[in-house]
Amino acid sequence: MHPHKFTLWVAIASILMMFAGLTSAFIVKSNLVGWRTVTMPDVFWISTAVIVASSITMQMAVRAFRQRVMQQYRLLTAITVLLGLGFVVLQYMGFHELWKNNIRFIGASGAGQFLYVIFGLHAIHVIGGMVALVIMFGRAFFGRVKQYSPVPVEVMATYWHFVDILWLYLLVFFLIVG
């Protein structure tokens, strides 16, 4: 296994442990007296469709890169970046709706606090992925290929799929348990 891929899998394992701990704490705390649930904004469903679409275009970009169809790779990378930005904007809109509904971190009790912490940590990981996507996009259009290696593209795709699957897990978790 390539060292970059191994490092990514170690990082993914540690991130999974963090989110497992947070969702476990949510389950334990949800049995306390005075616990308030949160209704998820509908815009989160749209953002879910957008991030799933971005994962599909990311995988198509990997395939195009492996087949050395660089025009298609560039186009699919650009679409993935735009979809990623769309996800971030839709998430912002969802949190703005929560804020309008008086669901805030400070002064909130129950699911609202956990929602901000857990979704906020996911947002940090998505933004990190967006930075990497933009760098990959820049290299696709402006970089010079010294040595053809699909490893960076595969590492980025694996991470992007991970944040996608993590979002799906968190959304389902809050819908079922929250």
Solvent accessible surface area in square Angstrom, and as a share of the most:
residue,aa,sasa,rsa
1,M,166,0.74
2,H,68,0.31
3,P,92,0.58
4,H,113,0.50
5,K,56,0.24
6,F,121,0.50
7,T,87,0.50
8,L,20,0.10
9,W,129,0.45
10,V,81,0.46
11,A,41,0.32
12,I,6,0.03
13,A,49,0.38
14,S,63,0.41
15,I,23,0.12
16,L,89,0.44
17,M,146,0.65
18,M,71,0.32
19,F,2,0.01
20,A,54,0.42
21,G,42,0.41
22,L,38,0.19
23,T,4,0.02
24,S,60,0.39
25,A,40,0.31
26,F,0,0.00
27,I,81,0.41
28,V,106,0.61
29,K,93,0.39
30,S,29,0.19
31,N,125,0.64
32,L,102,0.51
33,V,156,0.90
34,G,58,0.55
35,W,52,0.18
36,R,123,0.45
37,T,96,0.56
38,V,20,0.11
39,T,118,0.68
40,M,18,0.08
41,P,5,0.03
42,D,109,0.57
43,V,16,0.09
44,F,0,0.00
45,W,132,0.46
46,I,100,0.51
47,S,0,0.00
48,T,15,0.08
49,A,64,0.49
50,V,27,0.16
51,I,0,0.00
52,V,52,0.30
53,A,36,0.28
54,S,0,0.00
55,S,12,0.08
56,I,99,0.50
57,T,17,0.10
58,M,0,0.00
59,Q,79,0.35
60,M,65,0.29
61,A,0,0.00
62,V,3,0.01
63,R,121,0.44
64,A,1,0.01
65,F,17,0.07
66,R,123,0.45
67,Q,110,0.49
68,R,151,0.55
69,V,67,0.38
70,M,49,0.22
71,Q,136,0.60
72,Q,67,0.30
73,Y,6,0.02
74,R,62,0.23
75,L,107,0.53
76,L,11,0.05
77,T,0,0.00
78,A,23,0.18
79,I,60,0.31
80,T,0,0.00
81,V,13,0.08
82,L,120,0.60
83,L,43,0.21
84,G,0,0.00
85,L,86,0.43
86,G,25,0.24
87,F,3,0.01
88,V,48,0.28
89,V,85,0.49
90,L,27,0.13
91,Q,18,0.08
92,Y,151,0.57
93,M,95,0.42
94,G,0,0.00
95,F,41,0.17
96,H,92,0.41
97,E,63,0.28
98,L,0,0.00
99,W,123,0.43
100,K,143,0.61
101,N,90,0.46
102,N,100,0.51
103,I,21,0.11
104,R,78,0.29
105,F,91,0.38
106,I,153,0.78
107,G,78,0.75
108,A,12,0.10
109,S,51,0.33
110,G,8,0.08
111,A,0,0.00
112,G,2,0.02
113,Q,66,0.29
114,F,30,0.13
115,L,0,0.00
116,Y,42,0.16
117,V,56,0.32
118,I,0,0.00
119,F,3,0.01
120,G,28,0.27
121,L,47,0.23
122,H,2,0.01
123,A,38,0.30
124,I,111,0.56
125,H,32,0.14
126,V,2,0.01
127,I,93,0.47
128,G,38,0.37
129,G,0,0.00
130,M,13,0.06
131,V,86,0.50
132,A,39,0.30
133,L,0,0.00
134,V,76,0.44
135,I,90,0.46
136,M,16,0.07
137,F,61,0.25
138,G,23,0.22
139,R,160,0.58
140,A,8,0.06
141,F,89,0.37
142,F,168,0.70
143,G,39,0.37
144,R,218,0.80
145,V,97,0.56
146,K,193,0.82
147,Q,147,0.65
148,Y,58,0.22
149,S,38,0.24
150,P,38,0.24
151,V,22,0.13
152,P,71,0.45
153,V,7,0.04
154,E,25,0.11
155,V,31,0.18
156,M,12,0.05
157,A,5,0.04
158,T,37,0.22
159,Y,34,0.13
160,W,0,0.00
161,H,43,0.19
162,F,18,0.07
163,V,0,0.00
164,D,7,0.04
165,I,113,0.57
166,L,4,0.02
167,W,0,0.00
168,L,63,0.31
169,Y,96,0.37
170,L,0,0.00
171,L,3,0.02
172,V,76,0.44
173,F,16,0.07
174,F,5,0.02
175,L,76,0.38
176,I,135,0.69
177,V,59,0.34
178,G,19,0.18
